[in-house]
Every structure is written in C-alpha cells, then in structure tokens.
Amino acid sequence: MKNRSALTISAVVFLMAMSVAPEKASAVPAFARQTGMPCAACHFQHYPALNDFGVMFKTNGYTMIGAQGKVEGKDLSIPDTLNASLVTKIRYQKNNGDGKTGKDKGQLQFPDEGALLIGGRAGERAGFLLEIQLPDEAESAFASFKMPIVYSVDSTVLSVIPFTTDAGGAAYGFELLNTGAMRMQRVLEDRDTTSAQQFIGTATAAQGIALVAANGMGFVNATMWAPVHGNSDAGLKMSHYLRLAATPKLGGWSTGIGGQYWGGKTKIGDTETTPANVYNTKAWAVDAQAQGAVGSMPLGVYLTYGNADGKEAGSTATNIFNSNPNNKTGWSALMELGVLHGKATVALGYRGGDTGAATASSSNAAVIGATYSLAQNIVFQLNHTLYSGDAYDPKPNPGGDQLTTLMLFAAF
C-alpha cells in the first residue's frame, strides 16, 4: 500500500510538471568533433541526459557527420579522423559513519572513473562506441562496446546492435530515456537513490545482441544476452530483455513512458547435474520522463518503479538481481530545474525501497543535488543523500545514514 500511495503522488507531480509552458533545452566530445556541433546540441541541461537531437543521433547509430571530412569509396564512408574523448570523474565522498577510514573519514576518489571513449561513424549504415579502460588482472580493456548496424524504413530505424559491457546491464545495447533504465544514462551521480532500476540491481555485466525498432513515437528493444563480460560459452540459450517505450510530444514537452522486462536464465559452463553457473535474470520496471521548461527555466521530471524477484523456494539458482528471499522493489521521483540557463541546476529526489531481506528490509533515500557547468564538457556536481528505514537500524547507524558526494566530471 505504501508503494501504491507513493506512485500516486509521483504521478501527480509528473502531470503537474507537464502542465506548464514548455521549452526545448539544450556528446561526448568525440561525437561533437564528428558532427561539428557543441555538446549542448545533444544533451538536456548537462551531460549525460539526452535531448531530442541526442535521441535522434543515437537512434541513427552515431552515423551523422557534419563539417568533418570523410574518406569515401565503394562501400566506404568514414570520418577522416578517428574521434576520441578522455572522460574522467573525480569524486570526494563523506558519510557520517563511526569508522576512521574510507568514506567515514572522507575519501578522495581520484579518479573515480577514467576512460577513453572512441566512437562515431563506421559507415553509412554502421556506427560504434568503445570505452577503453586500463584493465586489472583478467579484466578486458573493452569496458563497453557496441556497434549499431542501422537501416531506415520510411521514418523508422531498424538496428542490430552487438554489445558487451562490464556494468551497463542488458539495457546497454539501446536505451533513450534518462531515468536510469541504463546505468550510464541518468541525471544525477547518485544512481541507486534516483533510479529504481539501479536500486534493484540491473546494472550488471552483459553481452548480447539487441534488435531495435525506433521512430519519433517510441522504440522497441528485444535483446538476447548473457550476464557476463568477455568470452561466454552460453551458446544461444541466453536470457532475454524486452524494452517498450512511447516518446510522444505532449504540449511541446518531450515525454517518455515505458516498461522493461528481464527474464529467462543463462547457463554458462555447467551441466544439468552441476547447475552452479545458472544465472536467473528476473525483474521488471516501468518509468516515465518529461523534459520541458517552467517559464525560461528547463525542467526535467523522472519517475521509476522496479521489481526483482526473490529466490524461488527450493531453487539452486539465485536471481542475479536479488539474492534475498522476498521481492526487491523500489520507486523513485526526481525533478531537476535549470536555475541558470546552460550553467546551473538544482535537483530534488526521493526513492522508496524494500531490499527483499527477511527482516529490516525498508530502505529509503532522499537526495538534494546541484550542478554547475564550468564549460559544456566540465561539470561540478554536489549530492547530499539522507537514508532511512529499518535497514538502517539501530539509530544512529554506526555505518552512517547520510552521504555527501562532490564530483568533477570532465570530457575532453
């Protein structure tokens, strides 16, 4: 009943936000170089949230090219430059725990993330995006990679997208909403607090093939995938992922509403008598967003609800999203307002959740945030999160129930 009430309140907030007069708001620099357009051409308020133009560019498989020269020949059309970006995140995090080390003391994470992104047009009907990392031990240097192969039929783009990712989940193949349905595409850094999909644990290793149909009214993504990164001996008996979303324009607002379903199981390197490597993948989610403006101030509203099944009684295979006996559920509502156009935003969000544990399962979080763009590709972000629920008992919790994050994101 609590979840239903929360969802009702969120829906009211969503509809109220859409009732005000709208306005359009303003790529990874590798894409900016290829298109000859600024980062704000593709992103809503700040990176990495996409606006309408960014959605179009991604739907067409990163193939659009602008003033940059091309090398062309029979069955060849590539930029005359291999476009790349260096992406870094430097974070400082501090909680209010009793410990004397780590985040309890205050931790500078330098870098929290550092990656070389190379991507863009690979041909008239193909593009790619590669995230390269410095691997540890058995890790792959290909942290994430996808190669959309696209064909246009009237106003609809059909895509076949092979992909692999160390942490993007099955949705990494193709996603357009900024709700956290896919880990890398969200508004605030504190992903577990602002996205139910991230709270229930869908950001896993994944590789597979996405089959996509998309146009201005929405998109469908049907994916076969295995929850691994690197070589897999799962054969073609893999898990499945289905994403449906409508993306209509309502009164000038760019909106989206959709659902996600993760199902099936993947067997990797096992036999029927030794099922230790059976991966159950059972979860579902619904989400919605609206992007427009209140007067001259850009506004984004994002709503999510997610559920990951608990472990089946008597089963030897655990749901990779939830090892607890009961369903893991969460809902979230987030609003971000641009208070200085193209420069600064403030955000407010809340996530209710249940971890699915047998006891002390209530886990809630409220977040306030702000961003300031020193440049379109350099953004400061501040988040402060307050946690509550019996998962944090006793109070005060020795592990802390508050977290402050200061981050400098930069892409060159």
Wavefront OBJ file of the C-alpha trace (Angstrom):
o trace
v 0.000 0.000 0.000
v 2.863 2.383 0.751
v 4.322 1.846 -2.708
v 0.944 2.495 -4.369
v 0.499 5.759 -2.456
v 3.999 6.866 -3.378
v 3.406 6.106 -7.030
v 0.149 8.074 -6.978
v 1.922 11.117 -5.525
v 4.690 10.788 -8.114
v 2.177 10.607 -10.956
v 0.512 13.819 -9.741
v 3.897 15.584 -9.643
v 4.599 14.305 -13.167
v 1.307 15.616 -14.579
v 1.650 18.975 -12.802
v 5.098 19.458 -14.269
v 3.795 18.763 -17.776
v 1.037 21.347 -17.426
v 3.422 24.336 -17.548
v 4.538 26.037 -20.776
v 7.355 24.029 -22.360
v 10.691 24.894 -23.923
v 13.372 22.824 -25.667
v 16.617 22.620 -23.788
v 19.998 22.292 -24.839
v 28.036 14.383 -26.912
v 30.672 13.134 -25.707
v 33.313 15.380 -27.377
v 34.141 12.547 -29.797
v 30.651 12.998 -31.249
v 30.914 16.799 -31.067
v 34.039 16.603 -33.210
v 32.331 14.350 -35.753
v 29.161 16.445 -36.051
v 30.820 19.847 -35.646
v 28.157 20.691 -33.040
v 28.544 21.653 -29.354
v 27.857 19.137 -26.584
v 24.668 21.032 -25.647
v 23.174 20.145 -29.033
v 22.644 16.553 -27.801
v 22.211 16.903 -24.038
v 19.400 18.179 -21.839
v 20.781 20.661 -19.275
v 24.063 18.752 -18.886
v 25.811 15.505 -19.813
v 24.789 12.637 -19.962
v 20.999 13.236 -20.211
v 19.843 13.269 -23.851
v 17.539 15.780 -25.515
v 15.569 15.244 -28.747
v 18.555 15.782 -31.028
v 20.709 13.446 -28.939
v 17.984 10.806 -29.155
v 17.947 11.143 -32.952
v 21.744 10.907 -33.184
v 21.831 7.787 -31.013
v 18.888 6.167 -32.818
v 20.753 6.521 -36.103
v 23.727 4.624 -34.747
v 26.121 7.579 -34.297
v 26.418 7.858 -38.097
v 25.554 11.535 -38.553
v 28.520 13.609 -39.716
v 28.850 17.377 -40.046
v 31.675 19.598 -41.210
v 34.298 16.922 -40.620
v 35.849 15.466 -43.757
v 35.153 11.917 -44.914
v 37.088 9.135 -46.564
v 34.728 7.622 -49.131
v 34.854 4.880 -51.710
v 32.841 1.872 -52.804
v 31.087 0.635 -49.638
v 33.201 3.011 -47.523
v 32.242 6.197 -45.702
v 34.182 7.069 -42.553
v 35.393 10.321 -40.940
v 38.908 11.323 -41.906
v 39.683 11.449 -38.153
v 39.253 8.753 -35.516
v 37.268 10.697 -32.917
v 38.037 10.120 -29.260
v 37.357 11.597 -25.823
v 39.018 11.261 -22.434
v 36.326 11.056 -19.750
v 37.183 11.497 -16.073
v 35.300 11.642 -12.791
v 36.997 12.897 -9.644
v 34.890 12.441 -6.512
v 35.023 13.255 -2.818
v 32.600 11.304 -0.620
v 31.907 11.624 3.089
v 29.329 9.849 5.228
v 28.517 10.120 8.923
v 29.618 6.633 9.951
v 31.652 5.889 13.073
v 34.664 4.443 11.253
v 38.040 6.131 10.969
v 38.813 5.170 7.389
v 37.274 5.340 3.914
v 34.098 7.350 3.440
v 33.594 7.589 7.223
v 36.718 9.754 7.338
v 36.203 11.320 3.912
v 37.523 9.720 0.738
v 39.005 11.363 -2.350
v 38.472 9.035 -5.311
v 40.960 10.150 -7.948
v 39.886 9.159 -10.479
v 36.584 7.541 -9.619
v 36.420 6.870 -13.337
v 38.837 7.344 -16.198
v 38.080 6.068 -19.672
v 38.995 6.647 -23.274
v 35.867 6.790 -25.426
v 36.269 6.264 -29.159
v 33.219 6.281 -31.370
v 31.167 7.575 -34.235
v 30.541 6.682 -37.832
v 31.893 3.361 -39.103
v 29.998 3.511 -42.392
v 26.827 4.801 -43.966
v 24.797 2.240 -42.010
v 27.027 1.487 -39.015
v 28.492 3.244 -36.022
v 30.288 2.250 -32.849
v 31.114 3.292 -29.303
v 34.084 1.868 -27.401
v 35.019 2.554 -23.775
v 38.632 1.576 -23.099
v 39.912 1.087 -19.569
v 43.251 0.102 -18.030
v 42.398 -3.480 -17.068
v 43.180 -5.170 -13.772
v 44.247 -8.813 -13.973
v 41.677 -10.684 -16.111
v 39.573 -7.636 -16.984
v 39.072 -6.730 -20.620
v 40.364 -3.418 -21.949
v 36.985 -3.209 -23.710
v 34.984 -1.976 -20.714
v 31.986 -1.463 -23.015
v 31.493 -1.716 -26.750
v 28.579 -1.641 -29.155
v 28.248 -1.446 -32.909
v 24.809 -0.392 -34.196
v 24.050 -1.556 -37.737
v 21.114 0.555 -38.899
v 18.605 0.583 -41.752
v 15.876 3.173 -42.300
v 12.410 2.128 -43.454
v 10.363 5.289 -44.028
v 10.547 7.102 -40.657
v 11.564 4.033 -38.636
v 15.147 2.994 -37.938
v 15.815 -0.740 -37.587
v 19.009 -1.719 -35.776
v 21.024 -4.812 -34.949
v 23.413 -3.989 -32.100
v 26.014 -6.454 -30.807
v 27.353 -5.239 -27.451
v 29.366 -6.053 -24.374
v 29.646 -4.118 -21.103
v 31.212 -4.692 -17.710
v 28.463 -2.872 -15.790
v 25.847 -1.357 -18.116
v 23.407 -4.276 -17.963
v 21.216 -5.723 -20.700
v 19.848 -2.241 -21.451
v 23.286 -1.075 -22.627
v 22.543 -2.223 -26.175
v 19.971 0.536 -26.715
v 18.203 2.997 -24.418
v 16.851 6.532 -24.931
v 15.242 7.627 -21.627
v 17.216 9.375 -18.878
v 15.582 7.549 -15.953
v 18.466 5.229 -15.102
v 16.910 2.443 -17.172
v 20.521 2.075 -18.348
v 23.261 2.851 -15.841
v 25.220 5.410 -17.887
v 22.158 7.481 -18.869
v 20.938 9.295 -15.776
v 20.659 12.809 -14.386
v 22.483 12.611 -11.040
v 25.544 10.657 -9.930
v 23.711 9.009 -7.012
v 22.129 6.334 -9.220
v 20.713 3.994 -6.542
v 18.837 6.895 -4.982
v 17.385 8.343 -8.184
v 16.501 5.210 -10.188
v 14.536 2.123 -9.171
v 16.203 0.106 -11.933
v 19.588 0.890 -10.423
v 18.352 0.161 -6.896
v 17.119 -3.330 -7.793
v 20.483 -4.133 -9.359
v 20.075 -4.324 -13.138
v 23.493 -2.736 -13.826
v 25.398 -5.979 -14.331
v 27.949 -7.310 -16.745
v 26.176 -8.133 -20.001
v 26.804 -9.077 -23.592
v 24.470 -9.984 -26.385
v 22.607 -8.677 -29.402
v 19.847 -6.051 -29.353
v 17.210 -5.908 -32.089
v 15.692 -2.423 -32.168
v 12.967 -0.511 -33.988
v 12.698 3.219 -33.244
v 10.990 6.335 -34.561
v 9.731 9.632 -33.196
v 6.853 7.973 -31.359
v 8.846 5.359 -29.461
v 11.105 2.346 -29.613
v 11.238 -1.406 -29.037
v 14.363 -3.257 -27.926
v 14.402 -7.076 -27.859
v 17.720 -8.436 -26.615
v 19.313 -11.849 -26.166
v 22.048 -11.562 -23.542
v 24.261 -13.313 -21.021
v 25.225 -11.737 -17.672
v 28.958 -11.925 -18.352
v 31.656 -9.702 -19.815
v 34.172 -11.294 -22.142
v 34.052 -14.762 -23.659
v 30.917 -16.782 -22.879
v 30.048 -20.413 -23.563
v 26.332 -19.863 -23.045
v 25.583 -20.749 -26.662
v 22.305 -19.278 -27.871
v 20.366 -20.316 -24.753
v 20.589 -16.893 -23.198
v 18.414 -14.647 -21.079
v 16.061 -12.175 -22.716
v 15.345 -8.499 -22.218
v 12.417 -6.548 -23.645
v 12.042 -2.779 -23.598
v 8.979 -0.883 -24.869
v 8.687 2.895 -24.680
v 6.474 5.587 -26.166
v 8.067 9.004 -26.691
v 5.317 11.408 -27.803
v 5.430 15.198 -27.732
v 2.724 16.485 -25.385
v 2.004 20.196 -25.469
v 5.587 20.859 -26.509
v 7.104 18.628 -23.809
v 9.393 15.781 -24.782
v 7.990 12.830 -22.861
v 8.616 9.143 -22.481
v 6.831 6.296 -20.759
v 7.751 2.651 -20.939
v 8.468 -0.691 -19.383
v 11.344 -3.149 -19.107
v 11.316 -6.918 -18.622
v 14.265 -9.148 -17.812
v 13.515 -12.876 -17.988
v 14.836 -16.373 -18.534
v 18.127 -17.828 -17.438
v 21.611 -18.322 -18.837
v 23.702 -21.454 -18.329
v 27.439 -20.877 -18.515
v 29.979 -23.680 -18.268
v 27.699 -26.071 -16.399
v 25.846 -29.328 -16.809
v 22.406 -30.423 -15.682
v 23.968 -32.148 -12.669
v 26.182 -29.199 -11.686
v 23.975 -26.129 -12.071
v 26.243 -23.761 -10.136
v 26.592 -21.500 -13.159
v 22.900 -20.993 -13.879
v 22.032 -17.302 -13.859
v 18.379 -16.403 -13.300
v 17.503 -12.927 -14.581
v 14.062 -11.942 -13.335
v 12.987 -8.328 -12.985
v 10.646 -5.715 -14.421
v 10.345 -1.941 -14.302
v 8.223 0.953 -15.529
v 9.417 4.528 -15.972
v 8.413 7.933 -17.299
v 10.032 11.273 -18.005
v 9.116 14.771 -19.194
v 11.555 17.431 -20.389
v 10.476 20.995 -20.991
v 10.590 24.292 -19.101
v 8.897 26.389 -16.443
v 8.993 29.840 -17.968
v 12.598 30.213 -19.109
v 13.951 27.527 -16.764
v 14.455 23.995 -18.171
v 12.786 21.272 -16.118
v 13.203 17.504 -16.173
v 10.920 15.104 -14.282
v 11.800 11.407 -13.958
v 9.769 8.584 -12.372
v 10.636 4.896 -11.953
v 9.354 1.697 -10.343
v 11.177 -1.642 -10.333
v 10.824 -5.181 -9.021
v 13.393 -8.005 -8.845
v 12.020 -11.428 -7.897
v 13.236 -13.100 -4.725
v 14.880 -16.504 -4.703
v 12.482 -19.316 -5.564
v 11.937 -21.861 -2.782
v 13.949 -24.998 -3.457
v 15.852 -23.459 -6.374
v 19.636 -23.762 -6.544
v 19.876 -20.776 -8.889
v 19.643 -17.291 -7.400
v 18.237 -14.288 -9.237
v 21.344 -12.242 -10.069
v 19.426 -9.049 -9.267
v 18.259 -10.200 -5.841
v 19.678 -12.905 -3.563
v 17.099 -12.263 -0.815
v 14.006 -14.443 -0.208
v 11.450 -11.720 -0.973
v 10.970 -9.428 -3.959
v 13.237 -6.393 -4.078
v 11.227 -3.310 -5.011
v 11.828 0.388 -5.387
v 10.277 3.574 -6.722
v 11.781 6.983 -7.323
v 10.797 10.521 -8.278
v 13.338 13.133 -9.357
v 12.997 16.728 -10.562
v 15.850 18.872 -11.908
v 15.380 22.596 -12.600
v 17.798 24.773 -14.550
v 18.169 27.937 -12.462
v 20.902 29.486 -14.667
v 20.233 28.531 -18.270
v 23.032 26.327 -19.574
v 25.009 26.792 -16.349
v 23.392 25.641 -13.109
v 20.662 23.256 -11.962
v 19.122 22.174 -8.681
v 17.538 18.755 -8.126
v 15.338 17.052 -5.567
v 14.573 13.340 -5.449
v 13.239 10.532 -3.292
v 13.482 6.772 -3.533
v 11.433 4.323 -1.526
v 12.653 0.760 -1.418
v 12.457 -2.723 0.032
v 15.591 -4.876 -0.185
v 13.642 -8.148 -0.006
v 15.507 -9.269 3.111
v 13.616 -11.400 5.609
v 13.942 -8.643 8.241
v 14.913 -4.954 8.307
v 14.177 -4.572 4.601
v 12.898 -0.994 4.353
v 15.470 1.223 2.598
v 14.570 4.783 1.625
v 16.643 7.723 0.442
v 16.127 11.431 -0.185
v 18.608 13.447 -2.235
v 19.203 17.095 -2.944
v 21.624 17.991 -5.694
v 23.086 20.796 -7.737
v 25.248 21.078 -10.832
v 27.341 23.879 -12.249
v 28.802 23.748 -15.749
v 32.166 25.469 -15.940
v 32.001 24.545 -19.620
v 29.676 22.276 -21.605
v 32.128 19.409 -21.062
v 33.194 20.255 -17.475
v 30.549 19.924 -14.760
v 30.684 20.166 -10.970
v 28.011 18.174 -9.132
v 27.041 18.123 -5.450
v 24.674 15.498 -3.995
v 23.603 15.039 -0.374
v 21.636 11.879 0.441
v 19.694 11.030 3.606
v 18.902 7.331 4.172
v 16.057 5.992 6.295
v 14.120 2.806 7.007
v 14.692 -0.162 9.286
v 17.602 -1.335 7.112
v 19.495 1.466 8.856
v 18.526 0.482 12.398
v 19.805 0.925 15.024
v 19.735 4.706 15.004
v 22.168 6.337 14.909
v 23.553 3.791 12.468
v 27.263 3.076 13.049
v 27.665 2.695 9.271
v 26.114 6.086 8.628
v 22.794 7.205 7.154
v 23.997 10.231 5.190
v 26.322 10.590 2.206
v 27.720 13.724 0.591
v 29.262 13.500 -2.879
v 31.200 16.255 -4.645
v 32.205 15.336 -8.197
v 34.074 16.963 -11.058
v 33.105 15.429 -14.386
v 35.166 16.334 -17.432
v 35.366 15.081 -21.005
v 37.993 16.336 -23.436
l 1 2 3 4 5 6 7 8 9 10 11 12 13 14 15 16 17 18 19 20 21 22 23 24 25 26
l 27 28 29 30 31 32 33 34 35 36 37 38 39 40 41 42 43 44 45 46 47 48 49 50 51 52 53 54 55 56 57 58 59 60 61 62 63 64 65 66 67 68 69 70 71 72 73 74 75 76 77 78 79 80 81 82 83 84 85 86 87 88 89 90 91 92 93 94 95 96 97 98 99 100 101 102 103 104 105 106 107 108 109 110 111 112 113 114 115 116 117 118 119 120 121 122 123 124 125 126 127 128 129 130 131 132 133 134 135 136 137 138 139 140 141 142 143 144 145 146 147 148 149 150 151 152 153 154 155 156 157 158 159 160 161 162 163 164 165 166 167 168 169 170 171 172 173 174 175 176 177 178 179 180 181 182 183 184 185 186 187 188 189 190 191 192 193 194 195 196 197 198 199 200 201 202 203 204 205 206 207 208 209 210 211 212 213 214 215 216 217 218 219 220 221 222 223 224 225 226 227 228 229 230 231 232 233 234 235 236 237 238 239 240 241 242 243 244 245 246 247 248 249 250 251 252 253 254 255 256 257 258 259 260 261 262 263 264 265 266 267 268 269 270 271 272 273 274 275 276 277 278 279 280 281 282 283 284 285 286 287 288 289 290 291 292 293 294 295 296 297 298 299 300 301 302 303 304 305 306 307 308 309 310 311 312 313 314 315 316 317 318 319 320 321 322 323 324 325 326 327 328 329 330 331 332 333 334 335 336 337 338 339 340 341 342 343 344 345 346 347 348 349 350 351 352 353 354 355 356 357 358 359 360 361 362 363 364 365 366 367 368 369 370 371 372 373 374 375 376 377 378 379 380 381 382 383 384 385 386 387 388 389 390 391 392 393 394 395 396 397 398 399 400 401 402 403 404 405 406 407 408 409 410 411 412
